[in-house]
């Protein structure tokens, strides 16, 4: 469905969602600093399908949501128990 085909209410919801998406999104560098995990490892987790991006910024940076922080913490916790990927 094209955005112009959507009802006005649906367009407002979409726009609001995009605003929320951008306000809570973190770049991979911010995610790295917050989680203490190197960017290279985060990219590997993304390649394995453990992390999902919210999309890309206008500058083409990967954007991650708050759930990505939780996922990285869970992965690191499991690895600290000796489990492998």
PyMOL Python script that loads the backbone (N, CA, C, O; Angstrom):
from pymol import cmd

cmd.read_pdbstr("""\
ATOM      1  N   UNK A   1       0.844  -1.175   0.000  1.00  0.00           N
ATOM      2  CA  UNK A   1       0.000   0.000   0.000  1.00  0.00           C
ATOM      3  C   UNK A   1       0.890   1.240   0.000  1.00  0.00           C
ATOM      4  O   UNK A   1       1.787   1.368   0.834  1.00  0.00           O
ATOM      5  N   UNK A   2       0.647   2.117  -0.906  1.00  0.00           N
ATOM      6  CA  UNK A   2       1.416   3.348  -0.974  1.00  0.00           C
ATOM      7  C   UNK A   2       0.930   4.307   0.092  1.00  0.00           C
ATOM      8  O   UNK A   2      -0.234   4.269   0.491  1.00  0.00           O
ATOM      9  N   UNK A   3       1.839   5.178   0.559  1.00  0.00           N
ATOM     10  CA  UNK A   3       1.480   6.116   1.609  1.00  0.00           C
ATOM     11  C   UNK A   3       0.353   7.043   1.167  1.00  0.00           C
ATOM     12  O   UNK A   3      -0.475   7.435   1.989  1.00  0.00           O
ATOM     13  N   UNK A   4       0.306   7.402  -0.125  1.00  0.00           N
ATOM     14  CA  UNK A   4      -0.745   8.285  -0.605  1.00  0.00           C
ATOM     15  C   UNK A   4      -2.094   7.584  -0.652  1.00  0.00           C
ATOM     16  O   UNK A   4      -3.133   8.244  -0.626  1.00  0.00           O
ATOM     17  N   UNK A   5      -2.096   6.234  -0.720  1.00  0.00           N
ATOM     18  CA  UNK A   5      -3.331   5.466  -0.733  1.00  0.00           C
ATOM     19  C   UNK A   5      -3.900   5.272   0.668  1.00  0.00           C
ATOM     20  O   UNK A   5      -5.076   4.935   0.810  1.00  0.00           O
ATOM     21  N   UNK A   6      -3.094   5.478   1.698  1.00  0.00           N
ATOM     22  CA  UNK A   6      -3.533   5.237   3.066  1.00  0.00           C
ATOM     23  C   UNK A   6      -4.460   6.354   3.528  1.00  0.00           C
ATOM     24  O   UNK A   6      -4.388   7.489   3.057  1.00  0.00           O
ATOM     25  N   UNK A   7      -5.330   5.994   4.462  1.00  0.00           N
ATOM     26  CA  UNK A   7      -6.236   6.982   5.057  1.00  0.00           C
ATOM     27  C   UNK A   7      -5.409   7.980   5.872  1.00  0.00           C
ATOM     28  O   UNK A   7      -4.313   7.644   6.318  1.00  0.00           O
ATOM     29  N   UNK A   8      -5.919   9.206   6.074  1.00  0.00           N
ATOM     30  CA  UNK A   8      -5.166  10.212   6.840  1.00  0.00           C
ATOM     31  C   UNK A   8      -4.763   9.726   8.236  1.00  0.00           C
ATOM     32  O   UNK A   8      -3.663  10.037   8.694  1.00  0.00           O
ATOM     33  N   UNK A   9      -5.623   8.978   8.915  1.00  0.00           N
ATOM     34  CA  UNK A   9      -5.276   8.477  10.248  1.00  0.00           C
ATOM     35  C   UNK A   9      -4.087   7.539  10.181  1.00  0.00           C
ATOM     36  O   UNK A   9      -3.212   7.589  11.046  1.00  0.00           O
ATOM     37  N   UNK A  10      -4.039   6.672   9.154  1.00  0.00           N
ATOM     38  CA  UNK A  10      -2.920   5.751   9.009  1.00  0.00           C
ATOM     39  C   UNK A  10      -1.628   6.510   8.731  1.00  0.00           C
ATOM     40  O   UNK A  10      -0.565   6.114   9.209  1.00  0.00           O
ATOM     41  N   UNK A  11      -1.705   7.572   7.979  1.00  0.00           N
ATOM     42  CA  UNK A  11      -0.514   8.362   7.691  1.00  0.00           C
ATOM     43  C   UNK A  11       0.006   9.003   8.971  1.00  0.00           C
ATOM     44  O   UNK A  11       1.215   9.045   9.195  1.00  0.00           O
ATOM     45  N   UNK A  12      -0.900   9.505   9.818  1.00  0.00           N
ATOM     46  CA  UNK A  12      -0.458  10.114  11.077  1.00  0.00           C
ATOM     47  C   UNK A  12       0.229   9.079  11.955  1.00  0.00           C
ATOM     48  O   UNK A  12       1.259   9.371  12.563  1.00  0.00           O
ATOM     49  N   UNK A  13      -0.321   7.886  12.027  1.00  0.00           N
ATOM     50  CA  UNK A  13       0.281   6.837  12.842  1.00  0.00           C
ATOM     51  C   UNK A  13       1.657   6.489  12.308  1.00  0.00           C
ATOM     52  O   UNK A  13       2.612   6.345  13.072  1.00  0.00           O
ATOM     53  N   UNK A  14       1.756   6.353  10.993  1.00  0.00           N
ATOM     54  CA  UNK A  14       3.045   6.046  10.384  1.00  0.00           C
ATOM     55  C   UNK A  14       4.057   7.140  10.695  1.00  0.00           C
ATOM     56  O   UNK A  14       5.190   6.844  11.075  1.00  0.00           O
ATOM     57  N   UNK A  15       3.670   8.375  10.540  1.00  0.00           N
ATOM     58  CA  UNK A  15       4.583   9.488  10.795  1.00  0.00           C
ATOM     59  C   UNK A  15       4.984   9.517  12.265  1.00  0.00           C
ATOM     60  O   UNK A  15       6.149   9.743  12.592  1.00  0.00           O
ATOM     61  N   UNK A  16       4.010   9.285  13.156  1.00  0.00           N
ATOM     62  CA  UNK A  16       4.326   9.282  14.578  1.00  0.00           C
ATOM     63  C   UNK A  16       5.295   8.144  14.884  1.00  0.00           C
ATOM     64  O   UNK A  16       6.236   8.327  15.656  1.00  0.00           O
ATOM     65  N   UNK A  17       5.079   6.977  14.291  1.00  0.00           N
ATOM     66  CA  UNK A  17       5.969   5.850  14.486  1.00  0.00           C
ATOM     67  C   UNK A  17       7.379   6.140  14.020  1.00  0.00           C
ATOM     68  O   UNK A  17       8.347   5.754  14.676  1.00  0.00           O
ATOM     69  N   UNK A  18       7.501   6.818  12.892  1.00  0.00           N
ATOM     70  CA  UNK A  18       8.826   7.177  12.385  1.00  0.00           C
ATOM     71  C   UNK A  18       9.503   8.150  13.331  1.00  0.00           C
ATOM     72  O   UNK A  18      10.706   8.035  13.569  1.00  0.00           O
ATOM     73  N   UNK A  19       8.758   9.109  13.879  1.00  0.00           N
ATOM     74  CA  UNK A  19       9.339  10.043  14.834  1.00  0.00           C
ATOM     75  C   UNK A  19       9.809   9.298  16.081  1.00  0.00           C
ATOM     76  O   UNK A  19      10.892   9.566  16.601  1.00  0.00           O
ATOM     77  N   UNK A  20       8.986   8.361  16.558  1.00  0.00           N
ATOM     78  CA  UNK A  20       9.371   7.577  17.724  1.00  0.00           C
ATOM     79  C   UNK A  20      10.572   6.716  17.386  1.00  0.00           C
ATOM     80  O   UNK A  20      11.489   6.584  18.197  1.00  0.00           O
ATOM     81  N   UNK A  21      10.579   6.133  16.206  1.00  0.00           N
ATOM     82  CA  UNK A  21      11.667   5.289  15.779  1.00  0.00           C
ATOM     83  C   UNK A  21      12.983   6.049  15.823  1.00  0.00           C
ATOM     84  O   UNK A  21      13.977   5.548  16.348  1.00  0.00           O
ATOM     85  N   UNK A  22      12.990   7.226  15.287  1.00  0.00           N
ATOM     86  CA  UNK A  22      14.223   8.014  15.239  1.00  0.00           C
ATOM     87  C   UNK A  22      14.638   8.517  16.617  1.00  0.00           C
ATOM     88  O   UNK A  22      15.834   8.616  16.887  1.00  0.00           O
ATOM     89  N   UNK A  23      13.691   8.838  17.495  1.00  0.00           N
ATOM     90  CA  UNK A  23      14.053   9.407  18.786  1.00  0.00           C
ATOM     91  C   UNK A  23      14.656   8.367  19.726  1.00  0.00           C
ATOM     92  O   UNK A  23      15.465   8.720  20.583  1.00  0.00           O
ATOM     93  N   UNK A  24      14.279   7.080  19.587  1.00  0.00           N
ATOM     94  CA  UNK A  24      14.791   6.041  20.472  1.00  0.00           C
ATOM     95  C   UNK A  24      15.869   5.190  19.813  1.00  0.00           C
ATOM     96  O   UNK A  24      16.446   4.320  20.467  1.00  0.00           O
ATOM     97  N   UNK A  25      16.146   5.414  18.572  1.00  0.00           N
ATOM     98  CA  UNK A  25      17.103   4.585  17.840  1.00  0.00           C
ATOM     99  C   UNK A  25      18.528   4.945  18.216  1.00  0.00           C
ATOM    100  O   UNK A  25      18.846   6.094  18.524  1.00  0.00           O
ATOM    101  N   UNK A  26      19.380   3.919  18.179  1.00  0.00           N
ATOM    102  CA  UNK A  26      20.793   4.092  18.476  1.00  0.00           C
ATOM    103  C   UNK A  26      21.608   3.620  17.278  1.00  0.00           C
ATOM    104  O   UNK A  26      21.239   2.659  16.604  1.00  0.00           O
ATOM    105  N   UNK A  27      22.696   4.290  17.025  1.00  0.00           N
ATOM    106  CA  UNK A  27      23.617   3.815  15.999  1.00  0.00           C
ATOM    107  C   UNK A  27      24.401   2.639  16.573  1.00  0.00           C
ATOM    108  O   UNK A  27      24.338   2.368  17.772  1.00  0.00           O
ATOM    109  N   UNK A  28      25.125   1.956  15.726  1.00  0.00           N
ATOM    110  CA  UNK A  28      25.887   0.801  16.197  1.00  0.00           C
ATOM    111  C   UNK A  28      26.978   1.233  17.184  1.00  0.00           C
ATOM    112  O   UNK A  28      27.311   0.488  18.106  1.00  0.00           O
ATOM    113  N   UNK A  29      27.529   2.424  16.991  1.00  0.00           N
ATOM    114  CA  UNK A  29      28.530   2.944  17.933  1.00  0.00           C
ATOM    115  C   UNK A  29      27.926   3.227  19.298  1.00  0.00           C
ATOM    116  O   UNK A  29      28.538   2.932  20.324  1.00  0.00           O
ATOM    117  N   UNK A  30      26.724   3.799  19.315  1.00  0.00           N
ATOM    118  CA  UNK A  30      26.045   4.069  20.582  1.00  0.00           C
ATOM    119  C   UNK A  30      25.685   2.759  21.282  1.00  0.00           C
ATOM    120  O   UNK A  30      25.814   2.642  22.501  1.00  0.00           O
ATOM    121  N   UNK A  31      25.235   1.780  20.505  1.00  0.00           N
ATOM    122  CA  UNK A  31      24.926   0.469  21.065  1.00  0.00           C
ATOM    123  C   UNK A  31      26.185  -0.172  21.636  1.00  0.00           C
ATOM    124  O   UNK A  31      26.137  -0.800  22.694  1.00  0.00           O
ATOM    125  N   UNK A  32      27.295  -0.020  20.952  1.00  0.00           N
ATOM    126  CA  UNK A  32      28.564  -0.563  21.420  1.00  0.00           C
ATOM    127  C   UNK A  32      28.974   0.067  22.745  1.00  0.00           C
ATOM    128  O   UNK A  32      29.361  -0.636  23.679  1.00  0.00           O
ATOM    129  N   UNK A  33      28.890   1.382  22.824  1.00  0.00           N
ATOM    130  CA  UNK A  33      29.256   2.071  24.068  1.00  0.00           C
ATOM    131  C   UNK A  33      28.325   1.680  25.209  1.00  0.00           C
ATOM    132  O   UNK A  33      28.775   1.472  26.336  1.00  0.00           O
ATOM    133  N   UNK A  34      27.045   1.582  24.924  1.00  0.00           N
ATOM    134  CA  UNK A  34      26.065   1.262  25.972  1.00  0.00           C
ATOM    135  C   UNK A  34      26.222  -0.175  26.469  1.00  0.00           C
ATOM    136  O   UNK A  34      26.042  -0.442  27.657  1.00  0.00           O
ATOM    137  N   UNK A  35      26.555  -1.099  25.568  1.00  0.00           N
ATOM    138  CA  UNK A  35      26.636  -2.507  25.947  1.00  0.00           C
ATOM    139  C   UNK A  35      28.050  -2.952  26.325  1.00  0.00           C
ATOM    140  O   UNK A  35      28.227  -3.975  26.986  1.00  0.00           O
ATOM    141  N   UNK A  36      29.057  -2.178  25.901  1.00  0.00           N
ATOM    142  CA  UNK A  36      30.441  -2.565  26.167  1.00  0.00           C
ATOM    143  C   UNK A  36      30.953  -3.645  25.228  1.00  0.00           C
ATOM    144  O   UNK A  36      31.976  -4.273  25.499  1.00  0.00           O
ATOM    145  N   UNK A  37      30.242  -3.864  24.122  1.00  0.00           N
ATOM    146  CA  UNK A  37      30.606  -4.889  23.143  1.00  0.00           C
ATOM    147  C   UNK A  37      31.151  -4.178  21.896  1.00  0.00           C
ATOM    148  O   UNK A  37      30.547  -3.213  21.427  1.00  0.00           O
ATOM    149  N   UNK A  38      32.278  -4.642  21.358  1.00  0.00           N
ATOM    150  CA  UNK A  38      32.852  -3.980  20.178  1.00  0.00           C
ATOM    151  C   UNK A  38      31.901  -3.988  18.974  1.00  0.00           C
ATOM    152  O   UNK A  38      31.075  -4.889  18.827  1.00  0.00           O
ATOM    153  N   UNK A  39      32.032  -2.986  18.134  1.00  0.00           N
ATOM    154  CA  UNK A  39      31.193  -2.846  16.940  1.00  0.00           C
ATOM    155  C   UNK A  39      31.320  -4.077  16.048  1.00  0.00           C
ATOM    156  O   UNK A  39      30.326  -4.556  15.501  1.00  0.00           O
ATOM    157  N   UNK A  40      32.530  -4.586  15.901  1.00  0.00           N
ATOM    158  CA  UNK A  40      32.749  -5.758  15.053  1.00  0.00           C
ATOM    159  C   UNK A  40      31.923  -6.950  15.540  1.00  0.00           C
ATOM    160  O   UNK A  40      31.372  -7.691  14.726  1.00  0.00           O
ATOM    161  N   UNK A  41      31.834  -7.138  16.836  1.00  0.00           N
ATOM    162  CA  UNK A  41      31.052  -8.237  17.409  1.00  0.00           C
ATOM    163  C   UNK A  41      29.561  -7.996  17.172  1.00  0.00           C
ATOM    164  O   UNK A  41      28.824  -8.932  16.863  1.00  0.00           O
ATOM    165  N   UNK A  42      29.118  -6.757  17.314  1.00  0.00           N
ATOM    166  CA  UNK A  42      27.714  -6.439  17.065  1.00  0.00           C
ATOM    167  C   UNK A  42      27.337  -6.715  15.613  1.00  0.00           C
ATOM    168  O   UNK A  42      26.245  -7.210  15.336  1.00  0.00           O
ATOM    169  N   UNK A  43      28.232  -6.398  14.696  1.00  0.00           N
ATOM    170  CA  UNK A  43      27.977  -6.698  13.281  1.00  0.00           C
ATOM    171  C   UNK A  43      27.874  -8.210  13.058  1.00  0.00           C
ATOM    172  O   UNK A  43      27.057  -8.676  12.264  1.00  0.00           O
ATOM    173  N   UNK A  44      28.713  -8.964  13.768  1.00  0.00           N
ATOM    174  CA  UNK A  44      28.668 -10.427  13.673  1.00  0.00           C
ATOM    175  C   UNK A  44      27.332 -10.951  14.205  1.00  0.00           C
ATOM    176  O   UNK A  44      26.720 -11.827  13.594  1.00  0.00           O
ATOM    177  N   UNK A  45      26.884 -10.418  15.339  1.00  0.00           N
ATOM    178  CA  UNK A  45      25.587 -10.816  15.892  1.00  0.00           C
ATOM    179  C   UNK A  45      24.459 -10.502  14.906  1.00  0.00           C
ATOM    180  O   UNK A  45      23.516 -11.279  14.758  1.00  0.00           O
ATOM    181  N   UNK A  46      24.567  -9.362  14.241  1.00  0.00           N
ATOM    182  CA  UNK A  46      23.550  -8.998  13.252  1.00  0.00           C
ATOM    183  C   UNK A  46      23.574  -9.981  12.071  1.00  0.00           C
ATOM    184  O   UNK A  46      22.523 -10.396  11.583  1.00  0.00           O
ATOM    185  N   UNK A  47      24.765 -10.345  11.624  1.00  0.00           N
ATOM    186  CA  UNK A  47      24.894 -11.312  10.514  1.00  0.00           C
ATOM    187  C   UNK A  47      24.302 -12.672  10.884  1.00  0.00           C
ATOM    188  O   UNK A  47      23.730 -13.359  10.037  1.00  0.00           O
ATOM    189  N   UNK A  48      24.443 -13.055  12.158  1.00  0.00           N
ATOM    190  CA  UNK A  48      23.901 -14.328  12.626  1.00  0.00           C
ATOM    191  C   UNK A  48      22.381 -14.274  12.838  1.00  0.00           C
ATOM    192  O   UNK A  48      21.737 -15.309  13.007  1.00  0.00           O
ATOM    193  N   UNK A  49      21.822 -13.069  12.828  1.00  0.00           N
ATOM    194  CA  UNK A  49      20.381 -12.928  13.014  1.00  0.00           C
ATOM    195  C   UNK A  49      19.961 -12.711  14.456  1.00  0.00           C
ATOM    196  O   UNK A  49      18.772 -12.779  14.765  1.00  0.00           O
ATOM    197  N   UNK A  50      20.914 -12.451  15.347  1.00  0.00           N
ATOM    198  CA  UNK A  50      20.583 -12.211  16.746  1.00  0.00           C
ATOM    199  C   UNK A  50      20.081 -10.796  16.983  1.00  0.00           C
ATOM    200  O   UNK A  50      19.304 -10.557  17.907  1.00  0.00           O
ATOM    201  N   UNK A  51      20.514  -9.870  16.165  1.00  0.00           N
ATOM    202  CA  UNK A  51      20.102  -8.466  16.278  1.00  0.00           C
ATOM    203  C   UNK A  51      19.440  -8.027  14.984  1.00  0.00           C
ATOM    204  O   UNK A  51      19.853  -8.418  13.892  1.00  0.00           O
ATOM    205  N   UNK A  52      18.424  -7.221  15.124  1.00  0.00           N
ATOM    206  CA  UNK A  52      17.733  -6.666  13.964  1.00  0.00           C
ATOM    207  C   UNK A  52      17.806  -5.155  14.014  1.00  0.00           C
ATOM    208  O   UNK A  52      17.688  -4.549  15.079  1.00  0.00           O
ATOM    209  N   UNK A  53      17.999  -4.559  12.864  1.00  0.00           N
ATOM    210  CA  UNK A  53      18.018  -3.103  12.804  1.00  0.00           C
ATOM    211  C   UNK A  53      16.604  -2.586  12.602  1.00  0.00           C
ATOM    212  O   UNK A  53      15.723  -3.299  12.121  1.00  0.00           O
ATOM    213  N   UNK A  54      16.409  -1.348  12.975  1.00  0.00           N
ATOM    214  CA  UNK A  54      15.147  -0.667  12.701  1.00  0.00           C
ATOM    215  C   UNK A  54      15.172  -0.070  11.305  1.00  0.00           C
ATOM    216  O   UNK A  54      14.165   0.446  10.821  1.00  0.00           O
ATOM    217  N   UNK A  55      16.317  -0.143  10.668  1.00  0.00           N
ATOM    218  CA  UNK A  55      16.495   0.442   9.348  1.00  0.00           C
ATOM    219  C   UNK A  55      17.792   1.224   9.320  1.00  0.00           C
ATOM    220  O   UNK A  55      18.724   0.947  10.075  1.00  0.00           O
ATOM    221  N   UNK A  56      17.831   2.184   8.454  1.00  0.00           N
ATOM    222  CA  UNK A  56      19.030   3.012   8.302  1.00  0.00           C
ATOM    223  C   UNK A  56      18.663   4.473   8.464  1.00  0.00           C
ATOM    224  O   UNK A  56      17.550   4.888   8.141  1.00  0.00           O
ATOM    225  N   UNK A  57      19.602   5.240   8.965  1.00  0.00           N
ATOM    226  CA  UNK A  57      19.402   6.681   9.090  1.00  0.00           C
ATOM    227  C   UNK A  57      19.581   7.330   7.726  1.00  0.00           C
ATOM    228  O   UNK A  57      19.956   6.667   6.759  1.00  0.00           O
ATOM    229  N   UNK A  58      19.314   8.619   7.656  1.00  0.00           N
ATOM    230  CA  UNK A  58      19.524   9.345   6.402  1.00  0.00           C
ATOM    231  C   UNK A  58      20.996   9.313   5.998  1.00  0.00           C
ATOM    232  O   UNK A  58      21.327   9.417   4.817  1.00  0.00           O
ATOM    233  N   UNK A  59      21.877   9.169   6.995  1.00  0.00           N
ATOM    234  CA  UNK A  59      23.316   9.083   6.733  1.00  0.00           C
ATOM    235  C   UNK A  59      23.762   7.650   6.494  1.00  0.00           C
ATOM    236  O   UNK A  59      24.960   7.384   6.393  1.00  0.00           O
ATOM    237  N   UNK A  60      22.812   6.721   6.402  1.00  0.00           N
ATOM    238  CA  UNK A  60      23.046   5.300   6.117  1.00  0.00           C
ATOM    239  C   UNK A  60      23.681   4.544   7.281  1.00  0.00           C
ATOM    240  O   UNK A  60      24.328   3.520   7.063  1.00  0.00           O
ATOM    241  N   UNK A  61      23.508   5.031   8.525  1.00  0.00           N
ATOM    242  CA  UNK A  61      23.957   4.295   9.698  1.00  0.00           C
ATOM    243  C   UNK A  61      22.888   3.285  10.091  1.00  0.00           C
ATOM    244  O   UNK A  61      21.693   3.550   9.961  1.00  0.00           O
ATOM    245  N   UNK A  62      23.329   2.117  10.575  1.00  0.00           N
ATOM    246  CA  UNK A  62      22.376   1.148  11.111  1.00  0.00           C
ATOM    247  C   UNK A  62      21.729   1.758  12.357  1.00  0.00           C
ATOM    248  O   UNK A  62      22.402   2.405  13.159  1.00  0.00           O
ATOM    249  N   UNK A  63      20.435   1.549  12.511  1.00  0.00           N
ATOM    250  CA  UNK A  63      19.726   2.034  13.690  1.00  0.00           C
ATOM    251  C   UNK A  63      19.152   0.846  14.454  1.00  0.00           C
ATOM    252  O   UNK A  63      18.508  -0.030  13.877  1.00  0.00           O
ATOM    253  N   UNK A  64      19.398   0.834  15.761  1.00  0.00           N
ATOM    254  CA  UNK A  64      18.933  -0.241  16.619  1.00  0.00           C
ATOM    255  C   UNK A  64      17.996   0.318  17.677  1.00  0.00           C
ATOM    256  O   UNK A  64      18.151   1.453  18.128  1.00  0.00           O
ATOM    257  N   UNK A  65      17.030  -0.488  18.063  1.00  0.00           N
ATOM    258  CA  UNK A  65      16.089  -0.108  19.104  1.00  0.00           C
ATOM    259  C   UNK A  65      16.585  -0.528  20.475  1.00  0.00           C
ATOM    260  O   UNK A  65      17.652  -1.126  20.613  1.00  0.00           O
ATOM    261  N   UNK A  66      15.798  -0.206  21.479  1.00  0.00           N
ATOM    262  CA  UNK A  66      16.148  -0.537  22.864  1.00  0.00           C
ATOM    263  C   UNK A  66      16.234  -2.051  23.065  1.00  0.00           C
ATOM    264  O   UNK A  66      16.997  -2.516  23.912  1.00  0.00           O
ATOM    265  N   UNK A  67      15.463  -2.821  22.302  1.00  0.00           N
ATOM    266  CA  UNK A  67      15.497  -4.278  22.450  1.00  0.00           C
ATOM    267  C   UNK A  67      16.850  -4.848  22.058  1.00  0.00           C
ATOM    268  O   UNK A  67      17.208  -5.933  22.516  1.00  0.00           O
ATOM    269  N   UNK A  68      17.609  -4.151  21.226  1.00  0.00           N
ATOM    270  CA  UNK A  68      18.938  -4.619  20.840  1.00  0.00           C
ATOM    271  C   UNK A  68      19.877  -4.620  22.039  1.00  0.00           C
ATOM    272  O   UNK A  68      20.724  -5.505  22.164  1.00  0.00           O
ATOM    273  N   UNK A  69      19.733  -3.636  22.921  1.00  0.00           N
ATOM    274  CA  UNK A  69      20.561  -3.586  24.142  1.00  0.00           C
ATOM    275  C   UNK A  69      20.272  -4.822  24.979  1.00  0.00           C
ATOM    276  O   UNK A  69      21.188  -5.473  25.481  1.00  0.00           O
ATOM    277  N   UNK A  70      18.984  -5.140  25.125  1.00  0.00           N
ATOM    278  CA  UNK A  70      18.585  -6.314  25.900  1.00  0.00           C
ATOM    279  C   UNK A  70      19.146  -7.583  25.266  1.00  0.00           C
ATOM    280  O   UNK A  70      19.674  -8.440  25.974  1.00  0.00           O
ATOM    281  N   UNK A  71      19.043  -7.717  23.955  1.00  0.00           N
ATOM    282  CA  UNK A  71      19.542  -8.908  23.252  1.00  0.00           C
ATOM    283  C   UNK A  71      21.040  -9.086  23.469  1.00  0.00           C
ATOM    284  O   UNK A  71      21.504 -10.197  23.725  1.00  0.00           O
ATOM    285  N   UNK A  72      21.796  -8.000  23.369  1.00  0.00           N
ATOM    286  CA  UNK A  72      23.251  -8.076  23.558  1.00  0.00           C
ATOM    287  C   UNK A  72      23.552  -8.500  24.993  1.00  0.00           C
ATOM    288  O   UNK A  72      24.452  -9.310  25.217  1.00  0.00           O
ATOM    289  N   UNK A  73      22.820  -7.971  25.962  1.00  0.00           N
ATOM    290  CA  UNK A  73      23.038  -8.348  27.363  1.00  0.00           C
ATOM    291  C   UNK A  73      22.745  -9.831  27.587  1.00  0.00           C
ATOM    292  O   UNK A  73      23.477 -10.505  28.312  1.00  0.00           O
ATOM    293  N   UNK A  74      21.682 -10.338  26.969  1.00  0.00           N
ATOM    294  CA  UNK A  74      21.339 -11.756  27.094  1.00  0.00           C
ATOM    295  C   UNK A  74      22.430 -12.614  26.457  1.00  0.00           C
ATOM    296  O   UNK A  74      22.865 -13.604  27.045  1.00  0.00           O
ATOM    297  N   UNK A  75      22.871 -12.238  25.257  1.00  0.00           N
ATOM    298  CA  UNK A  75      23.927 -13.002  24.571  1.00  0.00           C
ATOM    299  C   UNK A  75      25.195 -13.023  25.417  1.00  0.00           C
ATOM    300  O   UNK A  75      25.808 -14.077  25.588  1.00  0.00           O
ATOM    301  N   UNK A  76      25.589 -11.879  25.943  1.00  0.00           N
ATOM    302  CA  UNK A  76      26.802 -11.801  26.757  1.00  0.00           C
ATOM    303  C   UNK A  76      26.641 -12.620  28.040  1.00  0.00           C
ATOM    304  O   UNK A  76      27.587 -13.269  28.486  1.00  0.00           O
ATOM    305  N   UNK A  77      25.451 -12.590  28.627  1.00  0.00           N
ATOM    306  CA  UNK A  77      25.208 -13.393  29.827  1.00  0.00           C
ATOM    307  C   UNK A  77      25.323 -14.883  29.556  1.00  0.00           C
ATOM    308  O   UNK A  77      25.909 -15.619  30.348  1.00  0.00           O
ATOM    309  N   UNK A  78      24.764 -15.328  28.436  1.00  0.00           N
ATOM    310  CA  UNK A  78      24.846 -16.734  28.067  1.00  0.00           C
ATOM    311  C   UNK A  78      26.272 -17.144  27.737  1.00  0.00           C
ATOM    312  O   UNK A  78      26.696 -18.253  28.059  1.00  0.00           O
ATOM    313  N   UNK A  79      27.010 -16.246  27.094  1.00  0.00           N
ATOM    314  CA  UNK A  79      28.407 -16.542  26.773  1.00  0.00           C
ATOM    315  C   UNK A  79      29.250 -16.632  28.047  1.00  0.00           C
ATOM    316  O   UNK A  79      30.187 -17.427  28.125  1.00  0.00           O
ATOM    317  N   UNK A  80      28.902 -15.794  29.064  1.00  0.00           N
ATOM    318  CA  UNK A  80      29.645 -15.841  30.322  1.00  0.00           C
ATOM    319  C   UNK A  80      29.422 -17.169  31.063  1.00  0.00           C
ATOM    320  O   UNK A  80      30.229 -17.555  31.908  1.00  0.00           O
ATOM    321  N   UNK A  81      28.329 -17.857  30.740  1.00  0.00           N
ATOM    322  CA  UNK A  81      28.061 -19.174  31.316  1.00  0.00           C
ATOM    323  C   UNK A  81      28.778 -20.287  30.565  1.00  0.00           C
ATOM    324  O   UNK A  81      28.712 -21.451  30.959  1.00  0.00           O
ATOM    325  N   UNK A  82      29.456 -19.930  29.490  1.00  0.00           N
ATOM    326  CA  UNK A  82      30.225 -20.904  28.725  1.00  0.00           C
ATOM    327  C   UNK A  82      29.514 -21.427  27.497  1.00  0.00           C
ATOM    328  O   UNK A  82      30.025 -22.315  26.816  1.00  0.00           O
ATOM    329  N   UNK A  83      28.332 -20.885  27.201  1.00  0.00           N
ATOM    330  CA  UNK A  83      27.611 -21.323  26.012  1.00  0.00           C
ATOM    331  C   UNK A  83      28.208 -20.671  24.767  1.00  0.00           C
ATOM    332  O   UNK A  83      28.660 -19.527  24.810  1.00  0.00           O
ATOM    333  N   UNK A  84      28.205 -21.399  23.679  1.00  0.00           N
ATOM    334  CA  UNK A  84      28.727 -20.859  22.437  1.00  0.00           C
ATOM    335  C   UNK A  84      27.586 -20.351  21.560  1.00  0.00           C
ATOM    336  O   UNK A  84      26.419 -20.667  21.791  1.00  0.00           O
ATOM    337  N   UNK A  85      27.938 -19.575  20.571  1.00  0.00           N
ATOM    338  CA  UNK A  85      26.932 -19.060  19.656  1.00  0.00           C
ATOM    339  C   UNK A  85      26.418 -20.171  18.765  1.00  0.00           C
ATOM    340  O   UNK A  85      25.557 -19.935  17.918  1.00  0.00           O
TER     341      UNK A  85
END
""", "prot")
cmd.dss("prot")
cmd.show_as("cartoon", "prot")
cmd.util.cbc("prot")
cmd.orient("prot")
